[in-house]
Amino acid sequence: MLRIRADEVFSTIKDILLSRGLSPDKAEILSQIVYGNTLDGVYTHGINRFPRIVSNIETGVLDVNAELEKVSSCGVIETYDGHFGIGPVNAYRAVQRAVEIAHDKGTGIVALAHNNHWLRGSTYGLYAADNGCIAIAWSNTKPNMMPWGSSELRIGNNPLVISVPSDDGIHFVFDAAMSQFSYGKLEEYRLRGEMLPVDGGFDDEWHLTKDPCAIERNSSVIPFGFWKGTSLSIALDLVAVVLSNGFSVMDVGREGEERGLSQVFLVIDPSKISDGESIRKNTRKVLDSITSCSTRDGENLRYAGERLAAARKDNLANGIPVHESVWNTVLGLAGRVF
């Protein structure tokens, strides 16, 4: 594992995107998102995935010239068409708009059709939290997961994000796919040569396994909570499709590539209904009740989102850990060698 200076990672990513025809503003937003995900230790949706982003740009899966288009609005809800553009850029602009509406009216909902992969959902939850808002956001995917009890890929491991701002800036951010392990997380374990801590899918003989290679090979991730994860995946797909008038999971599957996703950004400004001291007190009471509880191994518990801040601090100080094969691939996209 290499340690690469954070500023070198960012500049390399941005130079590559500019060389692939992105406008300066889109290159800046996408670079910041890929870099930010990597800096926070979410390498599966940052530097590790970056070569795939570039490939999708080069093959036309991502239309670098597409612009977000407002389709309709009613009250606090607005719908947009992403026109198969750059997923993280469209999603970032969508959550920005949802926050604007929430600051004005208390709640803002933006539904986005025909977008592409948004990378890490936490990006949009953190943006809302940094602006003092609660956020619930989700995306559908291609059919890459079997409903519990089936052997057919019919549902998506649709990522769900719930974020709540904290007064110290270390916000609560829940971000999870509907599968026990996302495909990105499987890749991370595979690259490290490690087995999963618990069963995450099926092997060639249709037995539950901790082997990430077997699960990747068979596209056999299991829904978390088995039937519960199955139903939540379906619910998220249904609401996203109804609100955005976009593609369902099965529609996305017929595209060939994973493109044309439907996404929802629901943002609430709690300051419209409560004073700042009450918000701070109630948030801290809940989070402190988690971090102060005893554990079996003596380690302090962390709430969802705390680890991101610790990873960012370490990576800024000591350089970002990047697998050598991944960094060589990225440098190759920049026309350089390690």
ZADO-1210 file (C-alpha; in nm, 4 decimals, padded with zeros to 6 digits):
<atoms>
<atom x="00.0000" y="00.0000" z="00.0000" code="MET" pos="1"/>
<atom x="00.1357" y="00.3400" z="-00.1014" code="LEU" pos="2"/>
<atom x="00.0860" y="00.6705" z="00.0810" code="ARG" pos="3"/>
<atom x="00.0296" y="00.9531" z="-00.1679" code="ILE" pos="4"/>
<atom x="00.0158" y="01.3196" z="-00.0672" code="ARG" pos="5"/>
<atom x="-00.3423" y="01.4441" z="-00.0593" code="ALA" pos="6"/>
<atom x="-00.2744" y="01.7434" z="-00.2837" code="ASP" pos="7"/>
<atom x="-00.1117" y="01.5163" z="-00.5435" code="GLU" pos="8"/>
<atom x="-00.4174" y="01.2903" z="-00.5489" code="VAL" pos="9"/>
<atom x="-00.6484" y="01.5874" z="-00.6048" code="PHE" pos="10"/>
<atom x="-00.4405" y="01.7548" z="-00.8753" code="SER" pos="11"/>
<atom x="-00.3928" y="01.4257" z="-01.0625" code="THR" pos="12"/>
<atom x="-00.7661" y="01.3541" z="-01.0623" code="ILE" pos="13"/>
<atom x="-00.8547" y="01.7047" z="-01.1807" code="LYS" pos="14"/>
<atom x="-00.5930" y="01.7087" z="-01.4576" code="ASP" pos="15"/>
<atom x="-00.7271" y="01.3786" z="-01.5918" code="ILE" pos="16"/>
<atom x="-01.0871" y="01.5051" z="-01.5922" code="LEU" pos="17"/>
<atom x="-00.9950" y="01.8294" z="-01.7685" code="LEU" pos="18"/>
<atom x="-00.8075" y="01.6264" z="-02.0308" code="SER" pos="19"/>
<atom x="-01.1271" y="01.4239" z="-02.0928" code="ARG" pos="20"/>
<atom x="-01.3313" y="01.7283" z="-02.1871" code="GLY" pos="21"/>
<atom x="-01.5040" y="01.8266" z="-01.8640" code="LEU" pos="22"/>
<atom x="-01.5721" y="02.1962" z="-01.8185" code="SER" pos="23"/>
<atom x="-01.3694" y="02.3594" z="-01.5390" code="PRO" pos="24"/>
<atom x="-01.6691" y="02.3805" z="-01.3033" code="ASP" pos="25"/>
<atom x="-01.7708" y="02.0146" z="-01.3554" code="LYS" pos="26"/>
<atom x="-01.4099" y="01.9007" z="-01.3233" code="ALA" pos="27"/>
<atom x="-01.3792" y="02.0926" z="-00.9966" code="GLU" pos="28"/>
<atom x="-01.6987" y="01.9452" z="-00.8466" code="ILE" pos="29"/>
<atom x="-01.6213" y="01.5889" z="-00.9539" code="LEU" pos="30"/>
<atom x="-01.2571" y="01.6153" z="-00.8420" code="SER" pos="31"/>
<atom x="-01.3620" y="01.7445" z="-00.5012" code="GLN" pos="32"/>
<atom x="-01.6101" y="01.4586" z="-00.4605" code="ILE" pos="33"/>
<atom x="-01.3693" y="01.1817" z="-00.5658" code="VAL" pos="34"/>
<atom x="-01.0940" y="01.3393" z="-00.3567" code="TYR" pos="35"/>
<atom x="-01.3229" y="01.3966" z="-00.0577" code="GLY" pos="36"/>
<atom x="-01.4457" y="01.0383" z="-00.0603" code="ASN" pos="37"/>
<atom x="-01.0870" y="00.9165" z="-00.0734" code="THR" pos="38"/>
<atom x="-00.9749" y="01.1553" z="00.1988" code="LEU" pos="39"/>
<atom x="-01.2526" y="01.0244" z="00.4250" code="ASP" pos="40"/>
<atom x="-01.1266" y="00.6696" z="00.3772" code="GLY" pos="41"/>
<atom x="-01.4074" y="00.5595" z="00.1448" code="VAL" pos="42"/>
<atom x="-01.1641" y="00.4399" z="-00.1213" code="TYR" pos="43"/>
<atom x="-01.4191" y="00.2127" z="-00.2889" code="THR" pos="44"/>
<atom x="-01.6166" y="00.5197" z="-00.3971" code="HIS" pos="45"/>
<atom x="-01.3165" y="00.7444" z="-00.4445" code="GLY" pos="46"/>
<atom x="-00.9782" y="00.6675" z="-00.5968" code="ILE" pos="47"/>
<atom x="-01.0527" y="00.2965" z="-00.6472" code="ASN" pos="48"/>
<atom x="-01.3549" y="00.3741" z="-00.8631" code="ARG" pos="49"/>
<atom x="-01.1996" y="00.6650" z="-01.0503" code="PHE" pos="50"/>
<atom x="-01.0616" y="00.4610" z="-01.3438" code="PRO" pos="51"/>
<atom x="-01.4154" y="00.3324" z="-01.4068" code="ARG" pos="52"/>
<atom x="-01.5450" y="00.6905" z="-01.4145" code="ILE" pos="53"/>
<atom x="-01.2878" y="00.7833" z="-01.6772" code="VAL" pos="54"/>
<atom x="-01.3759" y="00.4741" z="-01.8802" code="SER" pos="55"/>
<atom x="-01.7444" y="00.5688" z="-01.8681" code="ASN" pos="56"/>
<atom x="-01.6579" y="00.9173" z="-01.9906" code="ILE" pos="57"/>
<atom x="-01.4485" y="00.7811" z="-02.2765" code="GLU" pos="58"/>
<atom x="-01.7176" y="00.5335" z="-02.3860" code="THR" pos="59"/>
<atom x="-02.0025" y="00.7843" z="-02.3620" code="GLY" pos="60"/>
<atom x="-02.1854" y="00.6219" z="-02.0721" code="VAL" pos="61"/>
<atom x="-02.1422" y="00.9596" z="-01.9015" code="LEU" pos="62"/>
<atom x="-02.2315" y="01.2604" z="-02.1167" code="ASP" pos="63"/>
<atom x="-01.9924" y="01.5343" z="-02.0043" code="VAL" pos="64"/>
<atom x="-02.1966" y="01.7983" z="-02.1891" code="ASN" pos="65"/>
<atom x="-02.5363" y="01.7098" z="-02.0394" code="ALA" pos="66"/>
<atom x="-02.6924" y="01.9665" z="-01.8079" code="GLU" pos="67"/>
<atom x="-02.9394" y="01.9243" z="-01.5251" code="LEU" pos="68"/>
<atom x="-03.2877" y="02.0296" z="-01.6424" code="GLU" pos="69"/>
<atom x="-03.5792" y="02.1264" z="-01.4189" code="LYS" pos="70"/>
<atom x="-03.8904" y="01.9366" z="-01.5261" code="VAL" pos="71"/>
<atom x="-04.1588" y="02.0312" z="-01.2734" code="SER" pos="72"/>
<atom x="-04.2254" y="02.1771" z="-00.9300" code="SER" pos="73"/>
<atom x="-04.5070" y="02.1740" z="-00.6759" code="CYS" pos="74"/>
<atom x="-04.4730" y="02.3267" z="-00.3312" code="GLY" pos="75"/>
<atom x="-04.1457" y="02.2064" z="-00.1821" code="VAL" pos="76"/>
<atom x="-04.0901" y="01.9357" z="-00.4466" code="ILE" pos="77"/>
<atom x="-03.8925" y="01.9810" z="-00.7670" code="GLU" pos="78"/>
<atom x="-03.8051" y="01.7210" z="-01.0289" code="THR" pos="79"/>
<atom x="-03.5057" y="01.7256" z="-01.2604" code="TYR" pos="80"/>
<atom x="-03.3718" y="01.5275" z="-01.5538" code="ASP" pos="81"/>
<atom x="-02.9998" y="01.4496" z="-01.5466" code="GLY" pos="82"/>
<atom x="-02.9896" y="01.3506" z="-01.9170" code="HIS" pos="83"/>
<atom x="-02.7347" y="01.0748" z="-01.8419" code="PHE" pos="84"/>
<atom x="-02.4765" y="01.3304" z="-01.7341" code="GLY" pos="85"/>
<atom x="-02.2065" y="01.3134" z="-01.4687" code="ILE" pos="86"/>
<atom x="-02.3781" y="01.1475" z="-01.1735" code="GLY" pos="87"/>
<atom x="-02.1949" y="01.3099" z="-00.8795" code="PRO" pos="88"/>
<atom x="-02.2142" y="01.6565" z="-01.0362" code="VAL" pos="89"/>
<atom x="-02.5895" y="01.6291" z="-01.0942" code="ASN" pos="90"/>
<atom x="-02.6446" y="01.4838" z="-00.7460" code="ALA" pos="91"/>
<atom x="-02.4396" y="01.7608" z="-00.5840" code="TYR" pos="92"/>
<atom x="-02.6406" y="02.0283" z="-00.7612" code="ARG" pos="93"/>
<atom x="-02.9636" y="01.8488" z="-00.6678" code="ALA" pos="94"/>
<atom x="-02.8840" y="01.8428" z="-00.2956" code="VAL" pos="95"/>
<atom x="-02.7736" y="02.2065" z="-00.3154" code="GLN" pos="96"/>
<atom x="-03.1175" y="02.2932" z="-00.4528" code="ARG" pos="97"/>
<atom x="-03.2926" y="02.0819" z="-00.1876" code="ALA" pos="98"/>
<atom x="-03.1025" y="02.2696" z="00.0846" code="VAL" pos="99"/>
<atom x="-03.2005" y="02.6039" z="-00.0708" code="GLU" pos="100"/>
<atom x="-03.5679" y="02.5072" z="-00.0669" code="ILE" pos="101"/>
<atom x="-03.5399" y="02.3785" z="00.2923" code="ALA" pos="102"/>
<atom x="-03.3809" y="02.7031" z="00.4116" code="HIS" pos="103"/>
<atom x="-03.6734" y="02.8887" z="00.2550" code="ASP" pos="104"/>
<atom x="-03.9683" y="02.6602" z="00.3314" code="LYS" pos="105"/>
<atom x="-03.8462" y="02.4200" z="00.6003" code="GLY" pos="106"/>
<atom x="-03.8371" y="02.1161" z="00.3742" code="THR" pos="107"/>
<atom x="-03.6956" y="02.0655" z="00.0263" code="GLY" pos="108"/>
<atom x="-03.7355" y="01.7591" z="-00.1925" code="ILE" pos="109"/>
<atom x="-03.5571" y="01.7107" z="-00.5228" code="VAL" pos="110"/>
<atom x="-03.6200" y="01.4010" z="-00.7329" code="ALA" pos="111"/>
<atom x="-03.3714" y="01.3307" z="-01.0102" code="LEU" pos="112"/>
<atom x="-03.4298" y="01.1070" z="-01.3132" code="ALA" pos="113"/>
<atom x="-03.1849" y="00.9706" z="-01.5704" code="HIS" pos="114"/>
<atom x="-02.8748" y="01.0359" z="-01.3637" code="ASN" pos="115"/>
<atom x="-02.5668" y="00.8166" z="-01.3285" code="ASN" pos="116"/>
<atom x="-02.3856" y="00.6676" z="-01.0291" code="HIS" pos="117"/>
<atom x="-02.3479" y="00.9294" z="-00.7547" code="TRP" pos="118"/>
<atom x="-02.0414" y="00.7591" z="-00.5978" code="LEU" pos="119"/>
<atom x="-02.0761" y="00.7954" z="-00.2158" code="ARG" pos="120"/>
<atom x="-02.4131" y="00.8936" z="-00.0766" code="GLY" pos="121"/>
<atom x="-02.2482" y="01.0437" z="00.2334" code="SER" pos="122"/>
<atom x="-02.1240" y="01.3301" z="00.0166" code="THR" pos="123"/>
<atom x="-02.4758" y="01.4662" z="-00.0094" code="TYR" pos="124"/>
<atom x="-02.5693" y="01.3920" z="00.3505" code="GLY" pos="125"/>
<atom x="-02.2568" y="01.5748" z="00.4684" code="LEU" pos="126"/>
<atom x="-02.3351" y="01.8748" z="00.2465" code="TYR" pos="127"/>
<atom x="-02.6813" y="01.9052" z="00.4012" code="ALA" pos="128"/>
<atom x="-02.5430" y="01.8605" z="00.7543" code="ALA" pos="129"/>
<atom x="-02.2734" y="02.1221" z="00.6967" code="ASP" pos="130"/>
<atom x="-02.5589" y="02.3562" z="00.6096" code="ASN" pos="131"/>
<atom x="-02.7474" y="02.2770" z="00.9290" code="GLY" pos="132"/>
<atom x="-02.9979" y="02.0396" z="00.7702" code="CYS" pos="133"/>
<atom x="-03.1191" y="01.6845" z="00.8146" code="ILE" pos="134"/>
<atom x="-03.1121" y="01.4780" z="00.4948" code="ALA" pos="135"/>
<atom x="-03.2588" y="01.1517" z="00.3734" code="ILE" pos="136"/>
<atom x="-03.1354" y="01.0566" z="00.0268" code="ALA" pos="137"/>
<atom x="-03.1219" y="00.7447" z="-00.1829" code="TRP" pos="138"/>
<atom x="-03.0518" y="00.6112" z="-00.5297" code="SER" pos="139"/>
<atom x="-03.1577" y="00.3015" z="-00.7145" code="ASN" pos="140"/>
<atom x="-02.9089" y="00.0872" z="-00.9067" code="THR" pos="141"/>
<atom x="-02.9056" y="-00.1786" z="-01.1730" code="LYS" pos="142"/>
<atom x="-03.0530" y="-00.5172" z="-01.0703" code="PRO" pos="143"/>
<atom x="-02.7477" y="-00.6506" z="-00.8873" code="ASN" pos="144"/>
<atom x="-02.9047" y="-00.8365" z="-00.5964" code="MET" pos="145"/>
<atom x="-03.1401" y="-01.1302" z="-00.5574" code="MET" pos="146"/>
<atom x="-03.4570" y="-01.0963" z="-00.3501" code="PRO" pos="147"/>
<atom x="-03.4170" y="-01.3225" z="-00.0484" code="TRP" pos="148"/>
<atom x="-03.5333" y="-01.6694" z="-00.1534" code="GLY" pos="149"/>
<atom x="-03.4706" y="-01.6111" z="-00.5253" code="SER" pos="150"/>
<atom x="-03.1766" y="-01.6838" z="-00.7534" code="SER" pos="151"/>
<atom x="-03.2564" y="-01.4036" z="-01.0014" code="GLU" pos="152"/>
<atom x="-03.1088" y="-01.0529" z="-00.9959" code="LEU" pos="153"/>
<atom x="-03.4252" y="-00.8427" z="-00.9687" code="ARG" pos="154"/>
<atom x="-03.3547" y="-00.5749" z="-00.7039" code="ILE" pos="155"/>
<atom x="-03.0799" y="-00.3191" z="-00.6424" code="GLY" pos="156"/>
<atom x="-02.8460" y="-00.2696" z="-00.3486" code="ASN" pos="157"/>
<atom x="-02.9931" y="00.0829" z="-00.3459" code="ASN" pos="158"/>
<atom x="-02.7829" y="00.3072" z="-00.1161" code="PRO" pos="159"/>
<atom x="-02.9669" y="00.4987" z="00.1580" code="LEU" pos="160"/>
<atom x="-02.8259" y="00.7998" z="00.3438" code="VAL" pos="161"/>
<atom x="-02.9599" y="00.9635" z="00.6605" code="ILE" pos="162"/>
<atom x="-02.7630" y="01.2522" z="00.8089" code="SER" pos="163"/>
<atom x="-02.8155" y="01.4766" z="01.1111" code="VAL" pos="164"/>
<atom x="-02.5929" y="01.7780" z="01.1839" code="PRO" pos="165"/>
<atom x="-02.3852" y="01.7903" z="01.5012" code="SER" pos="166"/>
<atom x="-02.2646" y="02.1115" z="01.6604" code="ASP" pos="167"/>
<atom x="-01.9012" y="01.9926" z="01.6611" code="ASP" pos="168"/>
<atom x="-01.9047" y="01.9293" z="01.2842" code="GLY" pos="169"/>
<atom x="-01.8666" y="01.5518" z="01.3243" code="ILE" pos="170"/>
<atom x="-02.2106" y="01.4799" z="01.1887" code="HIS" pos="171"/>
<atom x="-02.4138" y="01.1617" z="01.2157" code="PHE" pos="172"/>
<atom x="-02.4118" y="01.0082" z="00.8668" code="VAL" pos="173"/>
<atom x="-02.5676" y="00.6687" z="00.8039" code="PHE" pos="174"/>
<atom x="-02.4787" y="00.5460" z="00.4544" code="ASP" pos="175"/>
<atom x="-02.5499" y="00.1899" z="00.3540" code="ALA" pos="176"/>
<atom x="-02.6378" y="-00.0206" z="00.0541" code="ALA" pos="177"/>
<atom x="-02.9192" y="-00.2732" z="00.0834" code="MET" pos="178"/>
<atom x="-02.6717" y="-00.5598" z="00.0494" code="SER" pos="179"/>
<atom x="-02.4793" y="-00.6925" z="00.3482" code="GLN" pos="180"/>
<atom x="-02.1639" y="-00.5709" z="00.1682" code="PHE" pos="181"/>
<atom x="-02.1585" y="-00.3373" z="-00.1300" code="SER" pos="182"/>
<atom x="-01.9674" y="-00.4491" z="-00.4393" code="TYR" pos="183"/>
<atom x="-01.7186" y="-00.1732" z="-00.3676" code="GLY" pos="184"/>
<atom x="-01.6565" y="-00.3145" z="-00.0219" code="LYS" pos="185"/>
<atom x="-01.6105" y="-00.6631" z="-00.1704" code="LEU" pos="186"/>
<atom x="-01.3448" y="-00.5189" z="-00.3997" code="GLU" pos="187"/>
<atom x="-01.1717" y="-00.3581" z="-00.1033" code="GLU" pos="188"/>
<atom x="-01.1513" y="-00.6898" z="00.0845" code="TYR" pos="189"/>
<atom x="-01.0339" y="-00.8681" z="-00.2313" code="ARG" pos="190"/>
<atom x="-00.7545" y="-00.6185" z="-00.2907" code="LEU" pos="191"/>
<atom x="-00.6380" y="-00.6674" z="00.0683" code="ARG" pos="192"/>
<atom x="-00.6559" y="-01.0446" z="00.0307" code="GLY" pos="193"/>
<atom x="-00.8969" y="-01.0735" z="00.3239" code="GLU" pos="194"/>
<atom x="-01.2167" y="-01.2647" z="00.3914" code="MET" pos="195"/>
<atom x="-01.5341" y="-01.0847" z="00.4978" code="LEU" pos="196"/>
<atom x="-01.6061" y="-01.0735" z="00.8732" code="PRO" pos="197"/>
<atom x="-01.9502" y="-01.2318" z="00.8189" code="VAL" pos="198"/>
<atom x="-02.1240" y="-01.4092" z="00.5308" code="ASP" pos="199"/>
<atom x="-02.1953" y="-01.1706" z="00.2453" code="GLY" pos="200"/>
<atom x="-02.3212" y="-01.3879" z="-00.0405" code="GLY" pos="201"/>
<atom x="-02.3117" y="-01.7284" z="-00.2051" code="PHE" pos="202"/>
<atom x="-02.0268" y="-01.9402" z="-00.3430" code="ASP" pos="203"/>
<atom x="-02.0256" y="-02.1642" z="-00.6518" code="ASP" pos="204"/>
<atom x="-02.2119" y="-02.4395" z="-00.4640" code="GLU" pos="205"/>
<atom x="-02.4773" y="-02.1962" z="-00.3434" code="TRP" pos="206"/>
<atom x="-02.3546" y="-02.1947" z="00.0155" code="HIS" pos="207"/>
<atom x="-02.3262" y="-01.8740" z="00.2173" code="LEU" pos="208"/>
<atom x="-01.9651" y="-01.7554" z="00.2135" code="THR" pos="209"/>
<atom x="-01.7237" y="-01.4916" z="00.3425" code="LYS" pos="210"/>
<atom x="-01.5118" y="-01.5133" z="00.0247" code="ASP" pos="211"/>
<atom x="-01.5389" y="-01.1779" z="-00.1611" code="PRO" pos="212"/>
<atom x="-01.3965" y="-01.3286" z="-00.4816" code="CYS" pos="213"/>
<atom x="-01.6661" y="-01.5956" z="-00.4983" code="ALA" pos="214"/>
<atom x="-01.9410" y="-01.3426" z="-00.4291" code="ILE" pos="215"/>
<atom x="-01.8116" y="-01.1047" z="-00.6959" code="GLU" pos="216"/>
<atom x="-01.7776" y="-01.3892" z="-00.9432" code="ARG" pos="217"/>
<atom x="-02.1353" y="-01.5021" z="-00.8884" code="ASN" pos="218"/>
<atom x="-02.2918" y="-01.1558" z="-00.8381" code="SER" pos="219"/>
<atom x="-02.4472" y="-01.3108" z="-00.5309" code="SER" pos="220"/>
<atom x="-02.4574" y="-01.0438" z="-00.2601" code="VAL" pos="221"/>
<atom x="-02.7364" y="-01.0966" z="-00.0088" code="ILE" pos="222"/>
<atom x="-02.9788" y="-00.8310" z="00.1207" code="PRO" pos="223"/>
<atom x="-02.9026" y="-00.7204" z="00.4758" code="PHE" pos="224"/>
<atom x="-03.1649" y="-00.8588" z="00.7076" code="GLY" pos="225"/>
<atom x="-03.2546" y="-01.1023" z="00.4275" code="PHE" pos="226"/>
<atom x="-03.6276" y="-01.0352" z="00.3633" code="TRP" pos="227"/>
<atom x="-03.6159" y="-00.6984" z="00.5421" code="LYS" pos="228"/>
<atom x="-03.3422" y="-00.5650" z="00.3148" code="GLY" pos="229"/>
<atom x="-03.5325" y="-00.7033" z="00.0184" code="THR" pos="230"/>
<atom x="-03.8472" y="-00.5079" z="00.1059" code="SER" pos="231"/>
<atom x="-03.6583" y="-00.1859" z="00.1830" code="LEU" pos="232"/>
<atom x="-03.4777" y="-00.2090" z="-00.1509" code="SER" pos="233"/>
<atom x="-03.8108" y="-00.2401" z="-00.3312" code="ILE" pos="234"/>
<atom x="-03.9610" y="00.0492" z="-00.1320" code="ALA" pos="235"/>
<atom x="-03.6738" y="00.2844" z="-00.2171" code="LEU" pos="236"/>
<atom x="-03.6969" y="00.1935" z="-00.5844" code="ASP" pos="237"/>
<atom x="-04.0731" y="00.2516" z="-00.5903" code="LEU" pos="238"/>
<atom x="-04.0617" y="00.5944" z="-00.4262" code="VAL" pos="239"/>
<atom x="-03.7697" y="00.7133" z="-00.6414" code="ALA" pos="240"/>
<atom x="-03.9446" y="00.6064" z="-00.9610" code="VAL" pos="241"/>
<atom x="-04.2798" y="00.7565" z="-00.8666" code="VAL" pos="242"/>
<atom x="-04.1312" y="01.0928" z="-00.7624" code="LEU" pos="243"/>
<atom x="-03.8779" y="01.1308" z="-01.0449" code="SER" pos="244"/>
<atom x="-04.0726" y="00.9612" z="-01.3263" code="ASN" pos="245"/>
<atom x="-03.7410" y="00.7942" z="-01.4063" code="GLY" pos="246"/>
<atom x="-03.6081" y="00.4432" z="-01.4518" code="PHE" pos="247"/>
<atom x="-03.6777" y="00.1581" z="-01.2111" code="SER" pos="248"/>
<atom x="-03.4093" y="-00.0927" z="-01.1147" code="VAL" pos="249"/>
<atom x="-03.5222" y="-00.3275" z="-01.3919" code="MET" pos="250"/>
<atom x="-03.5333" y="-00.0388" z="-01.6440" code="ASP" pos="251"/>
<atom x="-03.1728" y="00.0456" z="-01.5554" code="VAL" pos="252"/>
<atom x="-03.0821" y="-00.3186" z="-01.6163" code="GLY" pos="253"/>
<atom x="-03.2083" y="-00.2961" z="-01.9736" code="ARG" pos="254"/>
<atom x="-02.9652" y="-00.0090" z="-02.0434" code="GLU" pos="255"/>
<atom x="-02.6717" y="-00.2474" z="-02.0630" code="GLY" pos="256"/>
<atom x="-02.4520" y="-00.0203" z="-01.8534" code="GLU" pos="257"/>
<atom x="-02.5587" y="00.1095" z="-01.5126" code="GLU" pos="258"/>
<atom x="-02.6953" y="00.4457" z="-01.6250" code="ARG" pos="259"/>
<atom x="-03.0147" y="00.6451" z="-01.5936" code="GLY" pos="260"/>
<atom x="-03.0561" y="00.6038" z="-01.2170" code="LEU" pos="261"/>
<atom x="-03.3395" y="00.7605" z="-01.0158" code="SER" pos="262"/>
<atom x="-03.2474" y="00.9513" z="-00.6989" code="GLN" pos="263"/>
<atom x="-03.4243" y="01.1451" z="-00.4234" code="VAL" pos="264"/>
<atom x="-03.2917" y="01.4158" z="-00.1894" code="PHE" pos="265"/>
<atom x="-03.5175" y="01.5044" z="00.1047" code="LEU" pos="266"/>
<atom x="-03.3801" y="01.7852" z="00.3201" code="VAL" pos="267"/>
<atom x="-03.5241" y="01.9365" z="00.6406" code="ILE" pos="268"/>
<atom x="-03.4086" y="02.2560" z="00.8109" code="ASP" pos="269"/>
<atom x="-03.4788" y="02.1916" z="01.1821" code="PRO" pos="270"/>
<atom x="-03.4120" y="02.5550" z="01.2715" code="SER" pos="271"/>
<atom x="-03.7499" y="02.6404" z="01.1199" code="LYS" pos="272"/>
<atom x="-03.9307" y="02.4541" z="01.4003" code="ILE" pos="273"/>
<atom x="-03.6844" y="02.4513" z="01.6922" code="SER" pos="274"/>
<atom x="-03.4216" y="02.6775" z="01.8466" code="ASP" pos="275"/>
<atom x="-03.0529" y="02.6079" z="01.8101" code="GLY" pos="276"/>
<atom x="-02.9948" y="02.5147" z="02.1752" code="GLU" pos="277"/>
<atom x="-03.2710" y="02.2519" z="02.1713" code="SER" pos="278"/>
<atom x="-03.1353" y="02.1013" z="01.8497" code="ILE" pos="279"/>
<atom x="-02.7827" y="02.0860" z="01.9915" code="ARG" pos="280"/>
<atom x="-02.8992" y="01.9399" z="02.3248" code="LYS" pos="281"/>
<atom x="-03.1177" y="01.6697" z="02.1703" code="ASN" pos="282"/>
<atom x="-02.8545" y="01.5680" z="01.9154" code="THR" pos="283"/>
<atom x="-02.5773" y="01.5504" z="02.1724" code="ARG" pos="284"/>
<atom x="-02.7952" y="01.3517" z="02.4154" code="LYS" pos="285"/>
<atom x="-02.8510" y="01.0762" z="02.1606" code="VAL" pos="286"/>
<atom x="-02.4935" y="01.0622" z="02.0310" code="LEU" pos="287"/>
<atom x="-02.3406" y="01.0689" z="02.3789" code="ASP" pos="288"/>
<atom x="-02.5623" y="00.7791" z="02.4851" code="SER" pos="289"/>
<atom x="-02.3947" y="00.5704" z="02.2132" code="ILE" pos="290"/>
<atom x="-02.0334" y="00.6747" z="02.2551" code="THR" pos="291"/>
<atom x="-02.0443" y="00.6417" z="02.6350" code="SER" pos="292"/>
<atom x="-02.1762" y="00.2857" z="02.6524" code="CYS" pos="293"/>
<atom x="-01.9490" y="-00.0002" z="02.7580" code="SER" pos="294"/>
<atom x="-01.8179" y="-00.2528" z="02.5067" code="THR" pos="295"/>
<atom x="-01.7003" y="-00.6127" z="02.5222" code="ARG" pos="296"/>
<atom x="-01.3528" y="-00.5343" z="02.3851" code="ASP" pos="297"/>
<atom x="-01.2935" y="-00.2126" z="02.5768" code="GLY" pos="298"/>
<atom x="-01.2892" y="00.0020" z="02.2624" code="GLU" pos="299"/>
<atom x="-01.5028" y="00.3150" z="02.2452" code="ASN" pos="300"/>
<atom x="-01.8077" y="00.2907" z="02.0231" code="LEU" pos="301"/>
<atom x="-01.8342" y="00.5324" z="01.7353" code="ARG" pos="302"/>
<atom x="-02.1518" y="00.6542" z="01.5758" code="TYR" pos="303"/>
<atom x="-02.1945" y="00.6520" z="01.1989" code="ALA" pos="304"/>
<atom x="-01.9865" y="00.9372" z="01.0575" code="GLY" pos="305"/>
<atom x="-01.7236" y="00.9654" z="01.3322" code="GLU" pos="306"/>
<atom x="-01.4769" y="00.7423" z="01.1504" code="ARG" pos="307"/>
<atom x="-01.4846" y="00.9725" z="00.8467" code="LEU" pos="308"/>
<atom x="-01.3414" y="01.2647" z="01.0419" code="ALA" pos="309"/>
<atom x="-01.0643" y="01.0483" z="01.1908" code="ALA" pos="310"/>
<atom x="-00.9686" y="00.9094" z="00.8483" code="ALA" pos="311"/>
<atom x="-00.9598" y="01.2575" z="00.6942" code="ARG" pos="312"/>
<atom x="-00.7275" y="01.3871" z="00.9665" code="LYS" pos="313"/>
<atom x="-00.4904" y="01.0923" z="00.9260" code="ASP" pos="314"/>
<atom x="-00.4866" y="01.1046" z="00.5460" code="ASN" pos="315"/>
<atom x="-00.4190" y="01.4772" z="00.5371" code="LEU" pos="316"/>
<atom x="-00.1279" y="01.4371" z="00.7771" code="ALA" pos="317"/>
<atom x="00.0267" y="01.1156" z="00.6453" code="ASN" pos="318"/>
<atom x="-00.0854" y="01.0828" z="00.2852" code="GLY" pos="319"/>
<atom x="-00.3676" y="00.8794" z="00.1356" code="ILE" pos="320"/>
<atom x="-00.3230" y="00.4994" z="00.1314" code="PRO" pos="321"/>
<atom x="-00.3703" y="00.3789" z="-00.2267" code="VAL" pos="322"/>
<atom x="-00.3220" y="00.0265" z="-00.3550" code="HIS" pos="323"/>
<atom x="-00.0196" y="00.0281" z="-00.5893" code="GLU" pos="324"/>
<atom x="-00.2135" y="-00.1253" z="-00.8797" code="SER" pos="325"/>
<atom x="-00.4860" y="00.1402" z="-00.8472" code="VAL" pos="326"/>
<atom x="-00.2372" y="00.4278" z="-00.8376" code="TRP" pos="327"/>
<atom x="-00.0493" y="00.2909" z="-01.1388" code="ASN" pos="328"/>
<atom x="-00.3772" y="00.2755" z="-01.3304" code="THR" pos="329"/>
<atom x="-00.4613" y="00.6350" z="-01.2372" code="VAL" pos="330"/>
<atom x="-00.1148" y="00.7567" z="-01.3369" code="LEU" pos="331"/>
<atom x="-00.1543" y="00.5714" z="-01.6652" code="GLY" pos="332"/>
<atom x="-00.4723" y="00.7735" z="-01.7330" code="LEU" pos="333"/>
<atom x="-00.2619" y="01.0858" z="-01.6784" code="ALA" pos="334"/>
<atom x="00.0084" y="00.9583" z="-01.9134" code="GLY" pos="335"/>
<atom x="00.2525" y="00.9088" z="-01.6271" code="ARG" pos="336"/>
<atom x="00.4207" y="00.6128" z="-01.4599" code="VAL" pos="337"/>
<atom x="00.4989" y="00.5504" z="-01.0946" code="PHE" pos="338"/>
</atoms>
